Amino acid sequence: MEFDKNEKNKLYYPCANPFSQLYLIPRDKLYVRFCPFHQTMNAIENYEDFDYENLCKEFLYGQKENEVRERFLRGDFKGAGCPESCECMAAFRMGKSKVDADSYRNEAGEFSFTKANLSLGPDCNIRCRYCLDTDNFEVDFGSCNPKFADFIVPFVHNGGHLLLTGGETFLPKWGFKKKLQELAILEDNKGSIEVFTNATLLDEETCEAILAAPVEFVGISMDTCKPELFEYIRRGSIFEQVHTNAKRLLQMRNSKGLSSPRIRILCAVLKSTADHLEETVDYYLSEGFEMSLNILFRANFSPDFCERESVDRLSLDEMENLWGQLLRIEEKWGDRVYSASFKGQLKNAMNRKKSHFSAQQILGGGGYAKRKKGVNEALKKDVGKVKIFVSYHKDGEILESEILTPIHVGAALSKVSLPMQRDDEGDNISKKNDKYCELTAQYWAWKNVDADYYGFMHYRRHFAFREIPNTVGLGGVTVLPRIDETYKDNIGLRDNEIYACIHDYDIILPTPVDSSSWGTLSNEVQFASLSNLHEKEFDLVCKTVVELYPDFSEAVEEFRNGKITYWYNMFVMKKAIFKDYSSWLFSVLFAAEEKVDFAYFSEQEMRTLAFMAERMLSIYLIKYLKDNPETRIKHLKVTLLKNTDKLPNVMPAFQKNNIAIALSCNEYYMPILGVMLNSLLEHGTAENNYDILVMRNIPEFDSDLAVRYSKMLKRMVGRYTNASIRFVDISGLIGERSFFVRGNFTPETYFRLFLPQILSNYEKVLYLDADMVVCHDVAEVYNTDLEGNILGAVRDPIISGSNKSPMYNKKNDMEKLGIKNIYDYFQAGMLVIDINKISEDGLCERMIDYAATHDCDLVDQDVLNKFCQGKVKFLDNRWNVDVNTIAMKVVPYAPAEMWREYKRNREDAYIYHFAGADKPWNDPGLDKADIFWDAARKTSFYEIILEDLIGSSAFFRRGVVTKSDHVLDRLSLWPDDVAGMVIPIMKAYAELAELGLSDRLLEVIGEEDEDYKRLMNAKKLIFYGAGNCCKQILLYFDQIGLSYPSEIWDRAAKYGQRLFGVPVVKPDFASMKDIEDGLVVITIESPTISDAVKNSYAEYGFTNIMENTEIMGVVSRRLWCKLEQEREENNE
């Protein structure tokens, strides 16, 4: 963004909504937002008496409103709920707009409530087909309380700007006409009104009220000039009546010599109206109206009609005809027609059509409308028999319905028997599952099932049959936690949704993947760059296609050199297309199989044919769509589940004296956890049984390190006959929630909030942090009588001391949190929890919701204290002695007896707790570190912890060497885990060069590109992200001789950290305001994180950013050309 030199330290914002506006949705409750794209901040019950004064207070002093506003003011737009799709945000990032918050403050420095968007909902007197599909959706009419609209008069009179949308705003229930008349009587109205209407109720009296009141804009919905079509679309209205009423308002305004309100016809361009758009515009503009053109919006209540009537359903010729009409309209009518947004949307639709790419489906349902349960029998009959096969090879959460058919793939080779259809019955290739993977399900369906539509998904990859807002990640998937009923509803895995989604389409496909996003140059290079796949087989299969089907030669070449592909062997096809595709596919694969020598293939290499089948779908479609351009295609997002296992139903491990102990940790903390558990078991007693449950958020693919540490922990605990250890995956419970962390805190600290959901078969549990050393039998504290309280805990002497401590004072934080007595604040590292008590009245869920929506300084410990205060049994402080490095400086300010007790307990603790940022395994010189190291020496984790300690200090010493020390080779700066990394492009090049195919890419690569020039012209180069992606790019830099960046920014940077000798530091976005000719390269694969990083830079005016896909493209192209040049020189 371009900023004035004198404004360097001033923050600007993408919009003014949090400083001036409330978006109000009165339904069963009054839902309050700052804009229609934000999530609801407050839901106010019994709002009929919620008047203008209350709204002003809500705007200024509402707790949630202020929290969102504060985040917005800090520039944390994502945290404030601003979506990436927001037009204001896009314009802000591009430097086209900015808002100065101070200009919205009054003399007292407060922001003023000056704008209200009032959405009156579905209450309407007509049933427009693109608004209200009452045949398929349940719509809650009459849900809005009309008395709430009483705030309008004082609000507008006092200077407020009101935007009023419906439903129908002039329904008698709202009394809006009367309110306009009241405003007309009042003098000196300081505000104004914009109103949208269907014009059915614009009688003469209503028009007089509009013209006498401070109404500055009236929008009237009329999508066509053809009466019969108008009345079909706007069901329940009469064209002549609406047209007459609209002209009445226009004529009365003109006869009075008024220029206000502006009267604009709102035209949503539909498939059925596109052929006569020019006629419609001429018709209304010649009568004196203004006009606005829009693409059909995403309707909550009528997705099926909107789907059918979307301009995406036009052919390319029809789109080009519509484009020509639009150009003539603009030339003839100029700025009387508002068409810029429509023009851009139409252009995008044309580009999608040229690429055989459809728009995403229309969002259906939500808010106060839900698709009716059960199948629409007429729709089902029209679509026909649909069978979508979901492949499984192991037990887990199963999808099954009349449409969704689970199938056990590789059943002939499997050691398990799953309760579903097997692929080894009838005509089948089940025994080839090791080579064909999920294709054995496709073959079985092709040979054994008769249907009108055939589709295929996987146990953890599903089509989203309704639009989902989640950002699509790398590989074209949206990662979600697990299957449950909410998941099925949200992505449309219901038969009624599936019928509605595929209706009128011939092929359903996943969102195409751009192979260049993986840093490769073409589909062929992408395949060859993968570690367990090879160019030889890619080339063999492509040649086999051409041998068997010569007319596919052009499609094969186009795919090899292209970058767009369909992955996952997922699709839904009409019968004739599916049969043709399957016949073609398996004939090629069977022929290729005969030519491939699988004798020495690894397990992954054995799956080569299945991976090639993904690419062959793209080859088939290139040819098919050219031969059949009328084919109707829809692209859907694909979800990827992090976990498909059934939710844990954890039962006590022992029948008697079961001491339930819950912990949470990530893979990096497992060695530390090992020290704690060993100390715990050492001090256990024979009469007690220790039931240890470790909570983890296990990723899609657990790391080798985590698997190794888990085995070590099981082996260690296994030495005790009265102990058991189990790992409980809670990823499905966390869902999409995001929790605030800072400093040394990790998300795992929040896991204890989920204990009641995991341990519903338990009465009590002892929770312990991993950074502890136990010196006493914990069964004693477990068996404490909680006397009806929710939990048992020890008072936190550090927080008690912080009430008066000058160096670490938490008094204001505790008051803001709502802690009634700071001296009763407890330390949450050791808790004895009554499972039944903490589950009462939705307490657990309320704490989780609060934690997910509030940034608490002491994370979930603050949450537990806020919600459990007054219901805590305080225990002997020896059960949790915090030896935090600041303790001895802060606890002296606590009450005298607490300070004396703390000093005694430090020498005789039952549990030592190494809370805080400084840990003894990082610094053996810390207070009480000897206790930790004495405990560590007794475990098999000792050497691992010691190696990490030594390795980190050695790494720091090595890090003082920088690029300027030319005596040392760059290799000496490489971290140990880089040595084995393979540069994908070099692998792919070697394989293509061996077959004499490497020079084919030079034409595709082209000349030196603009991104490379940006990289070379940057005077200061910064990388953002110090993970594996960054390491790989630095390896590329080595290969092509580029200079390293001056810094690498990473949120997790540690003091003194270096990577390849480059300093790794924490981000300082504000410092970029003064950087000229700088370039930031985002070395993170996740598009979601990348977008958030770009936003953070943009907030400080810096926009010269190269994304990961762009830098990977640059280095891949440069390296390929370099390798090809070296090969030619060697040949000479």
LUMLUMLUM-173930 format. One record per residue (C-alpha): y, x, z. Coordinates in steps of 0.05 Angstrom, whole numbers, plus 5000, padded with zeros to 4 digits. Layout:
<pts>
YXZ;...
</pts>
This chain:
<pts>
500050005000;507050254984;511450305046;518650495055;519451195085;523150895144;517450415159;511950925171;510750715242;511149965230;504949545225;504548995173;499748425166;496348045109;499047355129;503347005181;498246485203;496846755274;504346805286;506346115263;500645635246;494945215272;489644915227;487544265260;481143885247;480743245289;473542995291;469042865351;473243415381;479843735360;477744385327;483244905327;483745505280;489245935252;487145805180;481645435143;477746085134;477546275207;472146065255;474045535306;477745825365;477745215409;474344535410;478344045452;475043415477;478642755491;484342975448;487542295435;493142455483;493843175459;501043135437;506243595406;507843935471;500444075484;499744365414;505544835426;502345065491;495645145457;498945575403;502646015453;498046045513;491045865491;486446405516;482246455453;488346395408;491546975444;485247395441;484847285365;492247405357;491948055397;486348305352;490348115291;496448475319;492249105331;490149085259;483048885276;482848355222;475248325220;475048225295;480247675288;475647305241;479047455175;473847395119;473347905063;474247345012;481147165037;486347204982;491647435031;487248005053;485748204982;493148214964;494648605027;489549145012;492249214941;499249294968;501848664936;504048315000;505548465072;508148075132;512648325187;510447995252;517248105286;520647645237;516647075266;518847185338;524346775372;529747045416;524947065475;520247495434;515046935428;511846685365;513545975345;508845415324;512245225259;506545045212;500744565219;495144435170;492143765188;485343615156;483742885165;476642955141;472042475104;475741835122;477341575053;477640915014;474041194952;467841614942;469442164892;463042454865;465143174878;467443004949;462542514980;455342474958;453241915005;446541844969;444142534992;448642705050;449842405118;457442365126;460542195193;466041715172;471041485223;470142105266;477542265269;481841975325;487941655293;492241705356;492442455349;496942385288;502642175335;504642915341;507142905269;514042605282;516443075337;513243665303;516743565236;523243345269;523443995309;522544445249;515144445235;512144475166;506243995159;500844045106;496943395107;490243335071;484642825073;480442415062;486141955044;492542075083;495441375071;489640985102;492740465148;488940755208;493341375208;499840995207;502741555165;507441095127;510440865193;511241585215;515041745151;519541155164;520841405235;522742085208;527441765158;531141415214;531942065253;537542505231;537343255222;529943335211;528844085210;521744095183;518143865120;511643555096;506743685040;501843125028;495643044984;493342344963;488941974915;494941514901;490940864908;495440634965;502240854937;505540174937;513040104932;514140105007;510040735015;513841074959;520440894992;517941205057;515941845022;522741914987;526741765050;522842255094;522943025091;517043055043;517743644996;511143594958;506143064937;499543254904;495842704867;488642814846;487342614773;482243024735;482342694667;486542234624;480441834601;479841194643;472341104641;470841824659;476241804713;473141194745;466141514742;468442144776;473141814826;468341264845;471840664875;478740774843;481740444782;485140904732;490640414713;492340274786;492641024805;496541204743;501540644755;502440844828;503541574810;508741394757;512040924807;513341494856;515841944800;520441414771;523241214839;524741934854;528242044787;532141394792;535041624859;537042284828;532642674876;529343344861;524643284920;518943174930;515643564875;510143114847;504143484819;497843244787;491843624815;486443724762;479644004780;476644234714;469543994706;464144094654;465243374631;472843444626;473344144596;473043914523;479543514530;483443924581;489244034533;489643284520;489743144595;495243644608;499543384552;498542674577;501142794647;506443324633;509542904578;510742374632;514642864675;509443094725;507943804745;500644004741;495744474775;489044684745;483244904790;475945084784;471644574820;471844764893;465844854938;464744154964;461544065032;458743385016;456843394942;453744054922;449043734872;454543414831;458844034836;453044454812;452044014751;459443974736;461344704748;464545054688;458945564695;454545034662;458645074598;455945484541;459746114521;462545754460;464945184505;468145684552;471646034495;474145354471;476745214541;480145894542;483645744477;486145074505;488845434566;492745944525;495845384483;497544994546;501145594577;504945724513;507144994508;508644814580;510245474614;511245444689;510444694693;502944804695;500045234751;494045584721;493846314742;488146234792;484145794744;485246294688;482246864729;476346434752;474946214680;475146944657;470047124711;465646554690;465846794617;463847494638;458047224679;455846814620;456047414573;451547784622;446947174629;449347154700;450446484735;455046334793;452146254862;450245554880;455245094913;455245074989;452444425014;452944125083;456144375146;461544115191;460943355193;456143275134;448843455129;443843355074;439442765090;432642945115;426642805073;425842884998;429842494948;424042184911;427942064847;430042794845;423043024861;420342604803;425542874756;424043604775;416543544776;411343934815;414144564844;409845114875;413145724906;408046224931;409846654991;405647284995;402747515062;398348105080;398748045156;399747505208;406647295229;411546715221;409046295163;413045885113;409345275090;411144605059;409344175000;413144684956;412345324996;405145564992;403146165034;397946605000;393947185029;394647754978;389248274974;384647815012;378548134980;380448805010;383348555076;380248645145;383848015170;383147295150;389646915147;389946155154;392446025083;390546025010;386946674990;387947044925;380647224917;378246524896;377246294824;379846754769;383147324808;384848064812;385048084889;381148744890;386849074852;391948914905;392749654922;395549744852;398649064838;401248864907;404248164906;402548094832;395547884852;398747234877;402347144810;395847254772;392146764816;397446224807;397646344732;390146254726;388645724778;394645264790;398044734747;405344594763;411944454729;415445034764;412345684791;415846134840;414446744882;417347034947;414847515001;413347445074;419947795090;424147685027;426346975011;430946634964;437046304996;436745624964;443545464991;449545914991;450046385051;456546735071;453247395092;455248015053;449948245004;447748945022;445149524982;439449294938;442148594932;439448324997;442448005059;439048255122;437647715174;433747765239;427647305233;424746625214;426346025258;428445315245;435845505242;434246045190;430445545147;436345055150;441545585137;438445865074;435645205048;428145325059;427044575059;423844205002;429743734992;434344344985;429644694937;429044094892;436644024890;437644764878;432944854819;434344184786;437044264716;435245014714;429845374674;429646024713;431746214784;432846964794;435147414850;442047704847;441648284798;441848994826;446449524796;442350164798;448750574797;449950324868;444250794887;447851384856;443551394793;445551384721;440850864691;434950434708;430350984682;433551524725;433451064785;425950974779;424651714768;429051904827;424751534877;420351994918;413651664902;414951424831;415151834768;418051844698;411351964666;408851274686;415550944671;415351234601;408051054592;409150324609;415350274565;411450564507;405650074521;410449494516;412849724447;405749864424;403349164442;409848804426;414149194375;419448644376;421048864448;423249564427;430749394431;429849064499;426149674525;431650144502;437049704530;433649684597;432150434600;439450604589;442350014626;444049944700;442649214715;435749014738;431848484777;427648724835;422548454883;418148084833;421547444855;423246854810;422246114798;420745914726;419045294687;411745254667;412345454594;416646064610;412146274668;405846224627;408946634570;411647154618;405147234656;401047304593;405847844567;406348204634;399048264651;397048454580;401849054586;399849234656;392349204642;393249644581;397650144619;392650154677;387350434630;391951014613;394051214683;389951704723;390151454795;385251974822;390252374863;395651864874;398451764944;398451064975;405550934950;404051224881;398150744875;403350174873;406750454811;404649864767;407549364816;414149744817;414149764742;412949014740;419648914774;422949284716;418748914664;421648254687;428448514665;425648754599;422448074586;428847704603;433248144558;429047934498;427847214521;435147054534;437347344467;432146904433;433746304477;441146334494;441145604518;436645794577;439545544642;439446094695;441546094767;442046714811;440746664885;441747144942;435547444973;434647515048;430848085081;428047955150;428448505201;422348225236;416947735215;412647775277;412047155320;416847135378;413847465439;410347015488;410047515544;405147375601;404647765666;400148375657;396748285725;394347675763;396047945832;401948335860;405148365791;411648745796;415348575732;420149135711;424549055650;428349605615;431949695549;433050305506;433550575436;429251135407;434051675429;433651465502;426051435504;425152135533;430251965587;426451315599;420151725606;423252125663;425351485698;418651135690;414751735714;419051775776;418051035787;410451065781;410051695824;413151295881;408950665870;403550435916;396350265901;396749545926;402049375874;401449305799;407249525756;408449095694;413349495652;416949155594;421349565548;426149155506;427849435437;431449195375;426149455328;428749575257;425249375193;421950055191;421150385259;422651125258;417251655264;420851895326;420651215360;413251135343;411751825372;415651705436;412551015445;405651335443;407751865493;410351325540;403950925534;399851545547;403951715608;403651015638;396250965619;394551495671;395850955724;390550415731;395649955765;400950015711;402049715642;407449845590;409249385532;414849425480;418148755467;422048675402;428148235415;431348295346;429747565333;433547355395;439647775380;440347465311;446947625277;450747715341;455048335348;456748615416;462649045436;460949755457;465150355473;464351065497;457351205523;455250465521;450250235470;448349535447;441849585487;445749465551;446448735530;438948635525;438348445598;442147795581;436147585540;431047675596;430346935613;428546775541;423347335539;420247225607;419746475611;412746565641;415446985698;419046775762;422547425777;424048085744;426948755766;431649035714;433049785714;437350225670;433850805636;438651335663;435851325733;431151725777;426951305826;425451595895;422350985929;417350435914;421149905874;416149375896;420149345960;426549125927;422748685878;419948285936;426748155966;428047425982;434047235940;435446635985;436946165927;441646645891;441346805817;440347545827;440348115876;444648735865;448649265901;456249265907;459549765861;463450255904;467050555844;469949875824;471649745897;475350405900;478850265834;482749705867;487350225897;485650865860;491551145820;487151515771;482150965755;485050285770;481349655750;485249155791;488748815732;482348825690;478548475745;483847955753;484047825679;476447775678;476847245733;473447645788;475447295853;473647875900;473548575870;469748825931;463948385912;463448655842;456448915831;453449485792;448549195741;444049795730;439149505780;438248755785;433048315817;433447675775;430846985790;428746765721;429046015737;435846055769;439146455714;436245965663;439345345695;445144965662;445045405600;447845995641;444046515600;446546235534;453646195560;453546925581;450847135513;456046735476;461547015519;459047725510;458747635434;465947385431;469647805483;470948555488;469548695561;471249395584;464749475624;460949085572;455448615598;456348845670;463148495668;459847875637;454547845691;459747915746;464247385716;458746855711;454447035772;459847165824;458546785888;451146725871;449047445887;444647705943;447548385960;442348925972;442049596007;446450055965;441050595966;437650195911;443050395861;447051015879;451751155821;453051905816;458251815761;462752425755;468952035777;465451725837;467752245888;474952155865;475051395865;470351155919;474651445976;479650885959;474250365975;473850046044;472250576096;465150336112;463350306039;465851026029;461851266089;455650906065;456451195996;456751906023;450351786064;446651466006;448152035959;443652466002;438151946011;438151475952;432351025933;434851045861;439751555832;443651265774;446951745725;451851235698;458151435661;459351865600;457052535629;449452595634;445353135668;440953235607;447253435569;450153855625;445554145679;451554345720;453353635738;452953375809;445853175826;443253415759;437853795795;434653135816;434052935743;431353605720;426253635777;423752955754;423853145680;419453765691;413853305713;413552955645;411353135575;418552975553;421353585590;420854055530;423953525484;429853415530;430654165540;430354295465;435753765453;440154105506;439154795477;439654545406;446254205418;449554815448;446755255393;449354765343;456254815375;456155575372;453955545300;459455045286;465055545299;463355855231;467455525176;467655545101;472656105103;467356585129;464956795061;460157305090;455456745109;451656345058;452755605060;445455515077;446755795146;451155195160;445954685142;443154265199;435554325207;434053625181;437353775113;432554325093;427253845069;431953355035;430753254961;436553104914;434052484876;437752654812;434653344808;427653034815;429152524761;432153054715;426153514722;421452944704;425452704644;426653414619;419153554622;418152964575;423953184531;428052564550;433652864591;438752934535;438352184521;442752064581;448652484557;451151924512;450551434570;454251894617;460052004570;465952454580;469252684645;471152054684;477251834724;473551854791;472152594780;479452724765;481352354830;476552804868;479253444837;486553244845;486053084919;489753584962;486353335025;479253075022;476152695080;469152405085;467951795128;460851775157;456652355180;449752065168;444352225117;448451965060;453952465077;448853035081;446052865014;452952844981;454553525012;448153784981;450553524914;457153884926;453254524936;449454434872;455554314829;460154794865;465254314894;469154474957;467254125021;471953615052;476853865105;474153365156;468652855165;470452245205;465151885245;465751395303;460051735339;463052435331;462052905391;466653455414;465654085374;460953755324;460454045254;456453865193;455454415140;460954765179;465754185169;468953905232;466353205249;471752815286;473152115309;477251675261;484851685266;487051175215;494351195236;494651935216;493651735143;500651425138;503552115126;498252365078;500252435006;495352624951;489652514999;482852204982;477851895030;470651855008;466351345045;459551655054;456151035082;451350605041;452649935075;457749525034;459549135097;461449755137;464850045076;469249435069;471049465142;472950205136;477250065075;480849515114;482249995171;485450495124;489349955087;492449715152;496050385155;497950375082;492650845055;488750584995;486351194956;479051104975;472751254937;466650854957;459651134965;457350844898;463251174863;462251874893;454751834880;456351664808;461052254802;456352774831;450352494794;453852534727;456553234740;449853494764;446053184705;450753514656;450254174692;442754164692;442553984619;447354544602;443055044641;436854804605;440054904537;442555594556;435555784579;432555534514;437355964475;
</pts>
